[in-house]
Amino acid sequence: MSFDVLQEKIKAKKNPTVAGLDTRVEYVPPYLLKEYTDKYGETLEAAAGAILEFDRGLIDALYDVVPAVKPQAAYFECLGWRGMKVLEELIAYAKSKGLYVIADVKRGDIGTTATAYSEGWLGVTRVGSADCPVFDADCVTLNGYMGSDAIKPFLADCAARGKSAFVLCKTSNPSSVELQDMVAGDRVVYSVMGDLIQRWGAGTKGKYGYQALGAVVGATHPAVLKELRRRLDGVFFLVPGYGAQGGTAADVRWAFDELGRGAIVNASRSILCAWKKTGGDGHDYREAARAAAEKMRDELKEYITVM
Amino acid sequence: MSFDVLQEKIKAKKNPTVAGLDTRVEYVPPYLLKEYTDKYGETLEAAAGAILEFDRGLIDALYDVVPAVKPQAAYFECLGWRGMKVLEELIAYAKSKGLYVIADVKRGDIGTTATAYSEGWLGVTRVGSADCPVFDADCVTLNGYMGSDAIKPFLADCAARGKSAFVLCKTSNPSSVELQDMVAGDRVVYSVMGDLIQRWGAGTKGKYGYQALGAVVGATHPAVLKELRRRLDGVFFLVPGYGAQGGTAADVRWAFDELGRGAIVNASRSILCAWKKTGGDGHDYREAARAAAEKMRDELKEYITVM
């Protein structure tokens, strides 16, 4: 239950970072993609094979530096069922290496549909009398626009299977202001959502004081991070927007509590594409990713000490 | 571009209904599921096979009654990659029968991630120099909580490939009030979203006067349908919540303009599970579904004449 498992992995590695596996085909070094297109032609099958090998290599390079990985479903879905098969394999592989896996799916639907999503990503799907695990991630991201009907089925799987979920609150992108910053009564929409997240997750706190339902709050709004950290006691934060999108270590420190807990910061491109900055042809993508992840860990250490 | 293609199919069949393929395993007649579990055991493979056959049978029974089908991604995702393979096959099959396919995915993400989702569902994924179609639906559902960053990549594929999209506005479920009905300035959140949808889709109107970006507005709020129909000129509505959720033909008429255009009403369970009410063992599921779809068409005809 709750984010205890994640918090312990963060503590063990002294690193509140999650590596986002946002693996666009263009992020795979050309030599590696070529191996697969030579074999399978310029097909979805080739792309899926190359991405599987690339991401497995990244996991091998990162598993003792970062506590968690966050595969982004879109980059697997855009390869069709072959991509989804790769995603299933990668989640299992990352877990076998002791990594906490956050499936970044941002699903949001209601009733039995939300139940089906939760079964697929966190729980099990029942076929006859058998319970079949599917993607079986440790955690998912969700969209709460439709209200608690979209969240409750996931909370049931969190309780039954020790999983957790993050709901979008204030996102890191420029157009997040269009809806999320609208004034609603004496609050703004993202505060309303934050309060809902806290309410929906009530009663699920673990030993570190954090409930099973967390919030996504972007690194690009440090003042908002500060405000929401104060407001949303017991709500774990997933913080995207570090690095490429402009968030710095000085910005994200506000996501953490006084013990350096309660948040995890995502970096994707800066790690995945680190090989593009070494001057090589990408054969060093593992070492480059590892060095980038270590650099980020050390940057965060300047501001955050996880206790 | 825009909803012209859908509007023409609606007109040809004199039926503004979409059949939702929300195919939970429990909706498959037991005799049919057994054929697959006998062969593959109680596995995801068996469930995927049974659902493929069931949904193909439904499409055969419905394709000359309804203009469109709406597969719900969750019920395929919860079967893992095998389910996604079935979904690819079903989308292609429905299109081969002349049906308009709305992939009910409710995706919402930003930047290159939104682009990847759009490539997967509406566009093509580029591998090397090849453009590979993936799910290739005619239309998707989207979640706009993150703002225009989550919508624009889809509009590009709509323009390039004659597709369209619906964004969640006011949903049919009870907890939609929690965020969507919050007062925001002189509007409520769902009106803000409706206005954003109209603004994001500006400049994409087709010959019937509807833009390529529509709105999801639930049948369970007739007063809201009336209000939003007046407010959102040129915005096509997808109306869930008919039947099982309580919406009636008298309720949903407010979604249409004075020419009976501009909206499509979804029904899922009442069609998929019609066989459960005939007293048989499900061998008549096709005929039962067809009869239910014809009944709904005739109910709507009492209130709406599509010109």
Chai-1 contact restraints between the chains, C-beta under 6 A:
chainA,res_idxA,chainB,res_idxB,connection_type,confidence,min_distance_angstrom,max_distance_angstrom,comment,restraint_id
A,T37,B,G128,contact,1.0,0.0,6.0,A-B,restraint_1
A,E42,B,V127,contact,1.0,0.0,6.0,A-B,restraint_2
A,E42,B,G128,contact,1.0,0.0,6.0,A-B,restraint_3
A,E42,B,A130,contact,1.0,0.0,6.0,A-B,restraint_4
A,L44,B,C132,contact,1.0,0.0,6.0,A-B,restraint_5
A,A47,B,V127,contact,1.0,0.0,6.0,A-B,restraint_6
A,Q72,B,T113,contact,1.0,0.0,6.0,A-B,restraint_7
A,A74,B,T113,contact,1.0,0.0,6.0,A-B,restraint_8
A,A74,B,A116,contact,1.0,0.0,6.0,A-B,restraint_9
A,A74,B,Y117,contact,1.0,0.0,6.0,A-B,restraint_10
A,Y75,B,A116,contact,1.0,0.0,6.0,A-B,restraint_11
A,E77,B,G120,contact,1.0,0.0,6.0,A-B,restraint_12
A,C78,B,A116,contact,1.0,0.0,6.0,A-B,restraint_13
A,C78,B,E119,contact,1.0,0.0,6.0,A-B,restraint_14
A,C78,B,G120,contact,1.0,0.0,6.0,A-B,restraint_15
A,C78,B,T125,contact,1.0,0.0,6.0,A-B,restraint_16
A,G80,B,E88,contact,1.0,0.0,6.0,A-B,restraint_17
A,G80,B,V134,contact,1.0,0.0,6.0,A-B,restraint_18
A,W81,B,W81,contact,1.0,0.0,6.0,A-B,restraint_19
A,W81,B,M84,contact,1.0,0.0,6.0,A-B,restraint_20
A,W81,B,K85,contact,1.0,0.0,6.0,A-B,restraint_21
A,M84,B,W81,contact,1.0,0.0,6.0,A-B,restraint_22
A,M84,B,M84,contact,1.0,0.0,6.0,A-B,restraint_23
A,K85,B,W81,contact,1.0,0.0,6.0,A-B,restraint_24
A,E88,B,G80,contact,1.0,0.0,6.0,A-B,restraint_25
A,K106,B,G108,contact,1.0,0.0,6.0,A-B,restraint_26
A,K106,B,D109,contact,1.0,0.0,6.0,A-B,restraint_27
A,G108,B,K106,contact,1.0,0.0,6.0,A-B,restraint_28
A,G108,B,N143,contact,1.0,0.0,6.0,A-B,restraint_29
A,D109,B,K106,contact,1.0,0.0,6.0,A-B,restraint_30
A,I110,B,N173,contact,1.0,0.0,6.0,A-B,restraint_31
A,T113,B,Q72,contact,1.0,0.0,6.0,A-B,restraint_32
A,T113,B,A74,contact,1.0,0.0,6.0,A-B,restraint_33
A,A116,B,A74,contact,1.0,0.0,6.0,A-B,restraint_34
A,A116,B,Y75,contact,1.0,0.0,6.0,A-B,restraint_35
A,A116,B,C78,contact,1.0,0.0,6.0,A-B,restraint_36
A,Y117,B,A74,contact,1.0,0.0,6.0,A-B,restraint_37
A,E119,B,C78,contact,1.0,0.0,6.0,A-B,restraint_38
A,G120,B,E77,contact,1.0,0.0,6.0,A-B,restraint_39
A,G120,B,C78,contact,1.0,0.0,6.0,A-B,restraint_40
A,T125,B,C78,contact,1.0,0.0,6.0,A-B,restraint_41
A,V127,B,E42,contact,1.0,0.0,6.0,A-B,restraint_42
A,V127,B,A47,contact,1.0,0.0,6.0,A-B,restraint_43
A,G128,B,T37,contact,1.0,0.0,6.0,A-B,restraint_44
A,G128,B,E42,contact,1.0,0.0,6.0,A-B,restraint_45
A,A130,B,E42,contact,1.0,0.0,6.0,A-B,restraint_46
A,C132,B,L44,contact,1.0,0.0,6.0,A-B,restraint_47
A,V134,B,G80,contact,1.0,0.0,6.0,A-B,restraint_48
A,N143,B,G108,contact,1.0,0.0,6.0,A-B,restraint_49
A,N143,B,N143,contact,1.0,0.0,6.0,A-B,restraint_50
A,N143,B,Y145,contact,1.0,0.0,6.0,A-B,restraint_51
A,Y145,B,N143,contact,1.0,0.0,6.0,A-B,restraint_52
A,Y145,B,Y145,contact,1.0,0.0,6.0,A-B,restraint_53
A,Y145,B,L168,contact,1.0,0.0,6.0,A-B,restraint_54
A,M146,B,T171,contact,1.0,0.0,6.0,A-B,restraint_55
A,M146,B,S176,contact,1.0,0.0,6.0,A-B,restraint_56
A,G147,B,S175,contact,1.0,0.0,6.0,A-B,restraint_57
A,G147,B,S176,contact,1.0,0.0,6.0,A-B,restraint_58
A,G147,B,E178,contact,1.0,0.0,6.0,A-B,restraint_59
A,G147,B,L179,contact,1.0,0.0,6.0,A-B,restraint_60
A,S148,B,S175,contact,1.0,0.0,6.0,A-B,restraint_61
A,D149,B,N173,contact,1.0,0.0,6.0,A-B,restraint_62
A,D149,B,S175,contact,1.0,0.0,6.0,A-B,restraint_63
A,L168,B,Y145,contact,1.0,0.0,6.0,A-B,restraint_64
A,T171,B,M146,contact,1.0,0.0,6.0,A-B,restraint_65
A,N173,B,I110,contact,1.0,0.0,6.0,A-B,restraint_66
A,N173,B,D149,contact,1.0,0.0,6.0,A-B,restraint_67
A,S175,B,G147,contact,1.0,0.0,6.0,A-B,restraint_68
A,S175,B,S148,contact,1.0,0.0,6.0,A-B,restraint_69
A,S175,B,D149,contact,1.0,0.0,6.0,A-B,restraint_70
A,S176,B,M146,contact,1.0,0.0,6.0,A-B,restraint_71
A,S176,B,G147,contact,1.0,0.0,6.0,A-B,restraint_72
A,E178,B,G147,contact,1.0,0.0,6.0,A-B,restraint_73
A,E178,B,L196,contact,1.0,0.0,6.0,A-B,restraint_74
A,L179,B,G147,contact,1.0,0.0,6.0,A-B,restraint_75
A,M182,B,A184,contact,1.0,0.0,6.0,A-B,restraint_76
A,M182,B,V192,contact,1.0,0.0,6.0,A-B,restraint_77
A,A184,B,M182,contact,1.0,0.0,6.0,A-B,restraint_78
A,A184,B,A184,contact,1.0,0.0,6.0,A-B,restraint_79
A,V192,B,M182,contact,1.0,0.0,6.0,A-B,restraint_80
A,L196,B,E178,contact,1.0,0.0,6.0,A-B,restraint_81
